[in-house]
Amino acid sequence: MPYPIALFRRAVAIGLPCLAAFAPVTPASAAEFPDKPIRLIVPYPAGGTTDIVGRALARELSARLGQPVVVDNRAGAGGMLGAAAVARAEADGYTLGVATVSTLATAPLTTRQPAYNPLTDFTPIGLVAFVPNVLTVNPQVPAKNLAEFIALLKANPGKYSYASSGVGGIAHLDGELFKSLTHTQMDHIPYRGSGPALNDTVAGQVTAQFDNVSSSLTFIKAGKLRALAVASSSRIPELPDVPTYAEAGFPKLNNMAWFGLVGPKNLPPAVAKRLADANLQAVQSPELIAVLRRNGANAAAKPPAAFVEVIQHEYALRKMIVTEQHITAD
């Protein structure tokens, strides 16, 4: 710590040795990080999958960093408003964000002038979880399985609709890819997050929804939504009777969602390492693993380098879909 000026002057006045006073005045070291609360931006409203994961992660990070990690929901533009706030924040480690497939791939790819570059404007800190996606319908829909739903759509082109968490998000792209691969028609109804989309699908205002298992699972188990297919490498324990898209004959729809932790670009290396270590510990904690499992997510403790590979792979995959399907959010 720098020698206090008042004490230094007093020491000089009474003739005491003041070797410490000759030490250079420097800012707080990274070893002292963090010394105040950290803001964790969740780029979607409360109640959705990203919010569930973000709040669980915030609790575990707070326990390991010794400071409150406060969730700040910033919804809008398919997650890009919140992501842009992270990208523009001061690179000191006190503003972080939950990153998703939508914020780091699909939304920027479907926007003509995105507010940030997903590959260069962030410091990847670590992966948190993989989450299977699921196609659900309102129980009043006269289709008990995926084959029946596709037949229903083909017999009634344009009659039905699907909800997503926002224009240009992963759910939007999955919905459009579904329509292309099944040669069906549905109107896209975008919402400001999966929470509001779920509410209208449960209420019957929208026919179907492409969503993460995490936010849909409670409604599925309560019989308020009917699950037709999951995007996962295998059937998930929470929904053992629901086939994967691959089993149903549509392997190109078998893409899982993921969540990670990022900060603004150019985080100080020592700060980035402190956060990465805390994230790895948090994701491996039994408490966080239990929360994720209860919500249909699988913990994925991956360091920054592995997370970078995931981001790059997802960006390339989604770019191919956007190009092939001519999808744009503008």
N, C-alpha and C positions, 0 to 999 in steps of 0.2 A: 504494500500500500504506500502511496506517496506520503512523505513526511508532512504533517499539517503545518501550514505557513505560520499560524499564530504561535504554535509551540516552538517552531524553528526560531522565530524572532525572539521569543522569551529566552530560549537557550543561548542565543548569541549574546543577548543583553547581560546574562549572568555568567557568561564564560564557560558554559558546558560544551563538551565535544558533541558535534552534530554530524557524524558521518552519514547517517541515513538521509540527511537533508540533501546530500549530493547525488542521491539516486535520481534518475530521470523520472519525470512525471509521465505515467503511461495510463491508458484507459484500462478498465477492468479486463483481466485476462479471461481467455476462454474457459479456464478452469473454474471461474466463478459463474459461468453461464449455467442455468438462468438465474437471475436475481430479481425477477419480477414475473407476473403472470404471462402466459403465452396464449395467443388467440389462435384457435383452430377453425378455419373457415370451412363450413360444409356447404357446397354449392347447390343445395336443394332444400326444400321446406322440411320442417319437422314431420316425422312419421314415416318417411320413406326409408329405403334400404341404406342409402348413404348416411342418413342421419343416425340410424341405428348403429351402424358400424363406427361412425365418427364419435358418438357419445361414449361407446364402450372403450374405444381407443383412448379418448381424452382422459378417462378415469385412470387407466393403466399408465399412461405417460406421466400424468400428474404425480402418481405414487413414486415413479422412478426419477423424475426430475426435481422433485421437491418444491414445485410451484404449481399453482392452479393452471389447468389447461381449459380455457373457456371456449365453448362451442359458439360460433357465430354463423347462423344460417343466412346465406346470401343466395337466394333463388333467382332464376331467370335465364333466358337465352340458352336453354339446354345445358345449364351448368357453367356457361362461359362467364357470367357476371361474377360469380364467386371465384372462379379460376383467375380471371383478370385481376381481381383484387389481390390475390396472392402474388401474381407476377409483378404487380406494381409496388408491392410492399417493400419496406426497407430490408435489406439483406442482413439482418442481425439475428435471425432465428426466433424472433418473437411473434412472427406471423407465419403460420403454416396452413396447409390446405389438404383436404382429402381429395385425392385424384381418382378419376374413374375413366372407364373406356370412353364415355361421352366427352369429358372435359379434355382429355389428351389425344383423342382420335376423331370420333365421329363429328362432334359439333364444329371444331375448327375446319374440318374437311368439307363441310356442307355450307360454310359461310364464306361469302366472297371476300370480305375484309375482316378476318378474325382479329381480335384485340391482342392476341399474343401468339407466339410460335410454340406449340406444345413440345417440340424437340429441343429448344434452346433457351426458353425463358423460365425454366424451373430447375431447381436442384432436387433430383430424385433422392429421397431419404430411405425409403424401403417399402416393400410390398407388405400388405396387411392380410388380405383375404381374397379367395376366389369364391364366386357365388354363382350357382347354376341359374339360368334364366328359365322362365316358364310361360307358357301360353295358357291363359285362363279365359273362361267365358262365364257370363251370368247363368245361374242354374236354370233360368227360364228358357234358355236357348235349346231347341230340340235337337241337340247333338251330344251324344254320350262319349264320343272319342274323336280323335283327329280326323280319321277317314270320313266320318259322318259330317264333321264340321266343314271339311273341304267340299263335300258333295252339296251341302246346304248353301255354301257360298256360290258354287257354280250354278246352282239352280235359281239363285236370287242375286244376280250381279248388281252391286251397288246398294243393296238393301241394308247391309250390316256395316258396322263401324268398329274401329279398334282405338283404344286409348294408349297414349305413350306419355312418358315423363317430360316430353318437350321436343320441339322441332329440332332435328339434327342429332338427337341423342341416340344411344344404342338401341333403345326400344323402337324408335322410329325406323332406323335402318333395318332392324330385324323384321319389323312389320312389312316394310316394302320388299325386302328379300323374300319373305314368306309369300307375298302376293305374286311375285315374279315366278318363284319355283313351283307354286301350286296352280298358277294360271287362274287366279281368282281376283275379285275386286272387293275392297272394303274402304270406306272413308276413314281417313286418319284424323283423329281428334287429339290435338296436343294439349298438355296441361303443364303447369309450373311445378313439376315434380310428380313422383309416382303416388304420393299420398292422396292428392286430389283426384288423380286418375282412378285410383282404386275405389274411392268413395262413389264416383259416378258409375263405375262398372258394377259394383255391388248393388247400387240403386237401380240398375237397368237402363240408365241413360245412354250407356255405351254397351255394345255387344261383347267385346273381347278386350283383352289387354295383354301386351307383351311387357313383362316385368321380371324383376329378380325374385327368386324364391323367398328371400329374407322378408320382404315387405308383404308378399302375397300369402305366405304360409298360414298365418292366423286365420285369414278369411277362408282359405281352402279347407282347413281343418274344421272350421265352424259350419261348413256347407254353404257359405255365402258366395263362393266361387267354385267353378269346376275346372280342374287342371286337365289339360289335354296332352301336353308334351313338355318335357324338360330338356334344356340344353346342358348336357353334362356328358362326361366320358362313360358313365354308367348310371343306372337308376339310383336315385338317392334314397337313403333310409327313411327320410321323412315322408316320402311319397312312393312307396315300393310298387304300387300298382300303376303308376304313370310311366309310360315308355319314354325313352329318349327320342329326340328327333331322328337320330341315326336308325334306331329300331323301326321307326315309322317310315323310313325311306327317304329322309331329308337330311343327310349328314352335313350339308353346307350350313344348316341352321344350328348346328351343335356347338355354338360358341358361348363360353362362359364369360360372365362379367368379372371384374376384379376391382380392388380398391387398394390405394397406396397412399403414402405420406410424402408430400413435397413441400419445398420452400421456394422462395424467390431464387433466381439465378445468382451465382457468385456468393453463396453463403461462405463465411470463413471456414476453411477446412476443419479446424478444431471444433467449431460449433456444429458443423454438419456431422462430424463423427460422433459427437456427444448425442445428438438427436438420433442418429442411425443406431447406435448402441442401445439407447432407451427404447426405440421402436422394436428392435429384435427381442429385447427382454419382454416388452409388453405383449407382443404377439405370441410369445411362447408361454405366457402366464395361463394357468388353469382357468382363472376367472374369465379372461377374454375368450379363450377357446370355447368355454361353456356357453357364453353369450352368443358367439358366432354360430355354434352348432344349433342352439335353440332357434336360431333364425335362418337356418338352412345354408349357412356359410361355412367355408373351410378355411381355417387359419393358414396363412402362407408366410412364414418368417423368412424373408429373403432380403439380403443386403442390397445396397445401392446398385452395384454392378449388375446383379441379376434383375433388378427392377428396370434398369435401363433397357435390357434386352427385351423384357416383356412389353415395354412401351413401344419400342421400335417395331417389334413384330405386329402388335395390334394396329399401329398406325398404317403399316404396309397393307395389312389385311383389309382394314376399313377403307383405305384409299382405293383398293381394287373394287370393292363393292360399290362405292360412290360413283366411280368411273363407269362401271358396267351398267349400273341402274340409272345413271344420269340424275342422281339425287342432289337437290340443293334446298337449303332452308331459306334462301333469300327470295 
